[in-house]
Amino acid sequence: MAPKGKISAAIIGLILLASLIMPFVYPYDPHAIDLDSLKEPPGPGHPLGTDQKGRDMLARLLEGATISISVSLLAAVVAMGIGLALGLVSGYFGGKLDMALMGLVDLVLSFPSLLLAIGVSVVLPAGIYTVMIAIAFVGWASFARLTRGYVLSLKEAQYVEAARAIGCGHGRVLMKHILPQCVPLALTLMTLKLGGYIITEASLSFLGLGAQPPVATWGSMISQGRAYIAVAPWIALFPGIAIAGTALSFNLLGDALSARFGLKMRG
């Protein structure tokens, strides 16, 4: 893997590790209100300062990392699973089924992803699961289209034809010979998409459609901190940096995996 991919993977791993370990060793509760420490700037007592209610920013950032990354990752796994299944069926069987499924894919992809996610979130009650559903609903179409295109080339391969010739059924051919070839491609796409999913989750939380208070998410922290941008800019600044840095790390990691996968394909 390229150096930028290793650095990105290390940053993501460090964020995840810190979000898992720090609640047990860090002395501040992300929900504890301290009226004596309102909007305290970064310093020895609070490394990243406190927010408008005196809550420690670092503790809330780490809680937000757990929520944002886990929600985005679970949604991406669901979207990948749905897209893989539909893409396999569409590409392998073709015909009217392929036309119908790809028409649905085109319909989903014709809408701006964030706008569609907002539309789904408005219909359902606000919360973490609603964000997962919205991201998965928006994301599956990309996986389906990519998988379908790859299956179209794989189903004409000699080893697939040989499997059919010895009596393998459609299910066995799909699960044993075609699906394993599609999974690395789908995982690479998922890594590339995760940065965008984190931004989508933050956007929905910013609008109040994600996890509800007192749960800390990066988007809701920015939303609450924008009113104090002139007197306490760190309240909105640090969550913004966290979103940008994490999304960029996933994008760079996806680029590295994509380059590596491309080399293997050419080989």
C-alpha positions in Angstrom: 0.0 0.0 0.0 1.2 3.5 -0.8 2.5 5.7 2.1 -0.5 7.9 2.0 -2.7 4.9 2.4 -0.7 3.7 5.4 -0.8 7.1 7.0 -4.5 7.4 6.5 -5.1 3.9 7.9 -3.0 4.9 11.0 -5.0 8.1 11.5 -8.3 6.3 11.3 -7.0 3.5 13.6 -5.8 6.1 16.1 -9.2 7.9 16.1 -11.0 4.6 16.7 -8.6 3.5 19.4 -8.9 6.8 21.2 -12.7 6.8 21.0 -12.8 3.3 22.5 -10.1 3.8 25.2 -10.5 7.4 26.4 -13.9 7.0 28.1 -12.2 4.6 30.5 -9.1 6.8 31.2 -10.2 10.3 30.5 -11.6 12.0 33.6 -14.4 14.0 32.0 -17.9 12.9 31.1 -19.0 14.2 27.7 -22.5 15.0 29.1 -21.4 16.5 32.5 -22.4 20.2 32.7 -20.0 22.5 34.5 -21.4 26.0 35.0 -18.0 27.1 36.4 -16.3 26.3 33.1 -18.5 27.8 30.4 -16.8 28.4 27.1 -13.4 27.9 28.6 -10.6 28.1 26.0 -8.2 25.2 25.4 -5.7 24.8 28.2 -4.2 22.4 30.7 -7.5 21.5 32.4 -9.4 21.0 29.2 -7.1 20.3 26.2 -9.7 21.4 23.6 -11.7 23.8 25.9 -15.3 23.5 26.9 -18.6 24.3 25.2 -21.4 26.6 26.1 -22.5 24.3 28.9 -19.1 23.7 30.3 -18.8 20.2 28.8 -15.3 19.0 27.9 -14.8 19.3 24.1 -12.3 16.4 23.8 -14.7 14.0 25.6 -17.5 15.1 23.3 -15.3 14.9 20.2 -14.4 11.3 21.0 -18.0 10.4 21.6 -18.9 12.0 18.3 -16.1 9.9 16.6 -17.7 6.8 17.9 -21.2 7.8 16.7 -20.2 9.2 13.3 -17.8 6.5 12.3 -19.8 3.6 13.5 -23.1 4.9 12.0 -21.3 5.6 8.6 -19.5 2.2 8.7 -22.7 0.2 9.5 -24.7 2.1 6.8 -21.9 1.5 4.3 -21.9 -2.3 5.1 -25.7 -2.4 4.6 -25.5 -0.4 1.4 -22.7 -2.7 0.1 -24.6 -5.8 0.9 -27.8 -4.6 -0.9 -25.8 -3.3 -3.8 -23.8 -6.5 -4.2 -26.9 -8.7 -4.1 -28.8 -6.7 -6.7 -25.8 -6.1 -8.9 -25.0 -9.8 -9.0 -28.6 -10.7 -9.9 -28.9 -7.9 -12.4 -25.6 -8.6 -14.2 -25.8 -12.4 -14.2 -29.4 -12.9 -15.3 -29.8 -9.8 -17.5 -33.0 -9.3 -19.5 -36.0 -7.5 -18.1 -34.8 -8.0 -14.6 -31.6 -6.2 -15.4 -33.5 -3.3 -17.1 -35.9 -2.9 -14.1 -33.1 -2.9 -11.5 -30.9 -0.6 -13.5 -33.8 1.7 -14.0 -34.2 1.9 -10.2 -30.5 2.5 -9.8 -30.7 5.4 -12.3 -33.6 6.8 -10.5 -31.8 6.8 -7.1 -28.6 8.2 -8.7 -30.5 11.0 -10.4 -31.2 12.7 -7.1 -28.5 14.6 -5.2 -27.4 12.2 -2.5 -27.6 14.6 0.4 -31.1 15.9 -0.7 -32.3 12.3 -0.9 -30.9 11.5 2.5 -32.6 14.5 4.0 -35.9 13.4 2.4 -35.7 9.9 3.9 -34.7 11.3 7.3 -37.6 13.7 7.3 -40.1 10.9 6.8 -38.7 8.8 9.7 -38.3 9.7 13.3 -35.0 11.5 14.0 -32.3 9.3 15.5 -29.2 7.2 14.8 -31.1 4.4 13.0 -32.8 6.9 10.7 -29.4 8.2 9.6 -28.2 4.7 8.9 -31.3 4.0 6.8 -30.9 7.2 4.9 -27.3 6.7 4.1 -27.9 3.0 3.1 -30.9 4.1 1.0 -28.7 6.6 -0.9 -25.6 4.5 -1.1 -26.7 1.0 -2.4 -27.2 2.2 -6.0 -23.5 2.9 -6.6 -22.5 -0.6 -5.4 -25.2 -2.2 -7.5 -24.1 -0.4 -10.7 -20.4 -1.2 -10.1 -21.1 -4.9 -9.3 -23.4 -5.3 -12.3 -20.8 -4.0 -14.7 -18.1 -6.3 -13.2 -20.4 -9.3 -13.3 -21.1 -8.7 -17.0 -17.5 -9.3 -17.8 -17.0 -12.1 -15.2 -19.9 -14.3 -16.4 -18.2 -14.7 -19.8 -15.0 -15.9 -18.2 -13.7 -19.4 -19.1 -13.8 -20.6 -15.5 -17.5 -19.6 -15.2 -18.3 -21.4 -18.4 -16.4 -24.4 -17.2 -18.4 -24.4 -13.9 -21.7 -24.3 -15.9 -20.4 -27.1 -18.1 -19.9 -29.5 -15.2 -23.4 -28.9 -13.9 -23.0 -26.1 -11.4 -26.3 -24.3 -10.8 -26.7 -20.5 -11.0 -26.5 -20.2 -7.2 -23.2 -22.0 -6.9 -21.7 -20.1 -9.9 -22.7 -16.8 -8.3 -21.6 -17.6 -4.7 -18.5 -19.6 -5.4 -17.1 -18.1 -8.6 -18.4 -14.6 -9.2 -19.1 -13.1 -5.7 -15.5 -13.6 -4.4 -14.2 -11.6 -7.3 -16.6 -8.7 -6.7 -16.0 -8.4 -2.9 -12.6 -6.7 -3.1 -14.0 -4.2 -5.6 -17.0 -3.5 -3.4 -14.8 -3.0 -0.3 -12.6 -0.6 -2.2 -15.7 1.4 -3.2 -17.0 1.3 0.4 -13.7 2.8 1.6 -14.0 5.6 -1.0 -17.6 6.2 0.0 -17.0 6.3 3.8 -15.7 9.9 3.7 -18.8 11.1 2.0 -21.0 9.1 4.4 -19.4 10.7 7.4 -20.1 14.2 5.9 -23.7 13.1 5.2 -24.1 11.9 8.8 -22.7 15.2 10.0 -25.0 17.2 7.8 -28.1 15.3 9.0 -27.0 15.8 12.6 -26.4 19.5 11.9 -30.0 19.7 10.8 -31.2 18.0 13.9 -32.2 14.8 12.0 -29.5 12.5 13.6 -28.8 11.4 17.1 -30.6 13.6 19.6 -29.2 15.5 22.6 -27.4 14.9 24.9 -25.6 12.5 22.5 -22.7 14.2 21.0 -22.2 14.0 17.2 -19.8 16.2 15.2 -22.6 17.7 13.1 -24.7 18.7 16.2 -21.6 20.1 17.9 -21.0 22.4 14.9 -24.7 23.3 14.9 -24.7 24.3 18.6 -21.3 26.0 18.3 -22.1 28.3 15.4 -23.9 30.7 17.8 -20.7 31.2 19.7 -18.3 31.4 16.8 -17.3 35.0 17.6 -16.6 34.4 21.3 -15.7 30.7 21.5 -14.7 29.5 18.0 -13.2 26.2 19.2 -16.7 24.8 19.9 -17.4 24.6 16.1 -13.8 24.5 14.9 -12.7 21.3 16.4 -15.6 19.2 15.2 -15.2 20.7 11.7 -11.5 19.7 11.7 -12.5 16.2 12.9 -15.0 15.8 10.1 -12.6 17.1 7.4 -9.6 15.1 8.7 -11.5 11.8 9.0 -13.3 12.1 5.6 -9.9 13.0 4.0 -8.3 10.0 5.6 -10.9 7.6 4.3 -10.7 9.1 0.8 -6.9 8.7 0.7 -7.2 5.2 2.0 -9.7 4.4 -0.6 -7.5 5.9 -3.3 -4.6 3.7 -2.1 -6.7 0.6 -2.2 -8.1 1.5 -5.6 -4.7 1.9 -7.0 -3.6 -1.4 -5.5 -6.7 -3.2 -6.8 -6.2 -1.7 -10.2 -2.7 -3.0 -10.4 -3.9 -6.5 -9.5 -6.6 -6.3 -12.2 -4.1 -5.2 -14.8 -1.9 -8.1 -13.8 
